[in-house]
Amino acid sequence: MTKPPLDILLCAPRGFCAGVVRAIDAVERALTLHGAPVYVRHEIVHNKYVVENLKRKGAVFVRELDEVPDGDAPVIFSAHGVPKSVPEAALARRLFAIDATCPLVTKVHREALAHHKRGRHILLIGHAGHPEVVGTMGQLPAGATTLLETIGDIAALELPDENNLSFVTQTTLSVDDTSEMVAALKARYPTIVGPHKEDICYATTNRQGAVKRVAPLVDAMIVVGSPNSSNSQRLLEVAEREGCALVRLLLRAEDIDWSLFGGIRSLGITAGASAPEVLVEEIIDAFAERFAVSVESVSTADESVFFPLPRELREQAAE
């Protein structure tokens, strides 16, 4: 039988960002330098495939530091950042701690600390319970930060000093939703102080921009990524908002429900910032078994950002 034709539009940029590359490289470099085990607090990035691959190499993932035995084995903090109490606890136990927090998340931490030192109350736009939000709020004393998840949260605010406010945001939010919330904050609190440069990271912005270009052009769209990945979930929402009739977030090819994709003639594919390119290729190969595919890349931005490894690993590698 002749395979039906399928035009695949590949979003670019997609997949790994510089912060994710740095975090994964940190675990792999630590394993090379020190051998297994290397302990990692929480998932180094939100992708099951990546985590399982690192486990096979000797990484041990833990939820909290009290699961790490005493000794000189490295313990790495994930790319999402951690509350200030975590490195303090590691220091108290004399653990060999390596901080793989994305530098763009660290930027938000520093902004929040600077606002706090200036006596401003901080409003954090983000998702409750997300590790990045927990880490950012954990930089400051209890009560110094108020989390805002929706426009409704802004309307319900009751603050003692409305003229001494600042805001920061999670780095992996919807660009459009966050713009609406920032506009609402500025409308209610004209003197509020924001970041010098927006906190949503370049990778989140660029990947959403590519989806906005592709989603209106295709019958269906696949976002390669994990369900617990914030930036991947936002890509799904952007594709739906741009009018694509069928959008699915999938970890790998085995998760494809072929009953949904049988009648399509065009497909867009993107990947969250923690999803490796091998999974994108796996999904393209799966469609190529059933369709006569043609693949075209749709690029909306060039990325050349690079973050060096944490200092401890750079110094030891040099030695």
FENLIN-V397678 format. One record per run of one state. SS is the DSSP state (H for helix, E for strand, L for the rest). FROM is the first residue (numbers start at 1). LEN is the number of residues. Records with the same first field share a line. If there is no record, write none. Layout:
BEGIN
SS=FROM-LEN / FROM-LEN
END
This chain:
BEGIN
L=1-3 / 13-5 / 35-3 / 42-6 / 58-1 / 63-2 / 68-6 / 78-6 / 93-3 / 100-3 / 118-3 / 126-5 / 138-7 / 149-2 / 156-9 / 170-5 / 189-4 / 194-8 / 216-4 / 225-5 / 242-4 / 251-2 / 256-2 / 262-4 / 272-5 / 289-2 / 300-11 / 319-1
E=4-9 / 38-4 / 59-4 / 74-4 / 96-4 / 121-5 / 145-4 / 165-5 / 193-1 / 220-5 / 246-5 / 266-6 / 291-9
H=18-17 / 48-10 / 65-3 / 84-9 / 103-15 / 131-7 / 151-5 / 175-14 / 202-14 / 230-12 / 253-3 / 258-4 / 277-12 / 311-8
END
